[in-house]
């Protein structure tokens, strides 16, 4: 069984972006939101409702993994994928195939930024909008 990230109570989100910043800082040693695997957005400006875009931890027929021609993505226990950066050829086919557009590239020579469901964003969310949920292995 693996744990996966879920955005469960986004009505409480105030758009502080702490989840983005801590993801980038801890997982990518960066202080820019570009390097975060979770993105907080709103459709209605600062007064609109916020929503989180992140890996949904697909199981079975995983689109991003199937699209990867180099085998850099493998299935993760509980869902989602694990990235082997040494195999990645930066073709961006994984990002193009992601059904929720939750795979990001910062430039043409960087590996993709994909949520690894580590839970650091959950730990630092001040309003408990995010949780880690147990999910059966596929």
GIBEL-V64117 format. One record per run of one state. SS is the DSSP state (hx for helix, st for strand, lp for the rest). FROM is the first residue (numbers start at 1). LEN is the number of residues. Records with the same first field share a line. If there is no record, write none. Layout:
BEGIN
SS: FROM-LEN / FROM-LEN
END
This chain:
BEGIN
lp: 1-1 / 8-2 / 13-5 / 29-4 / 36-3 / 43-2 / 48-2 / 54-9 / 68-5 / 76-5 / 84-9 / 98-6 / 105-8 / 114-6 / 125-5 / 136-3
st: 2-6 / 39-4 / 50-4 / 73-3 / 81-3 / 104-1 / 113-1 / 130-6
hx: 10-3 / 18-11 / 33-3 / 45-3 / 63-5 / 93-5 / 120-5
END
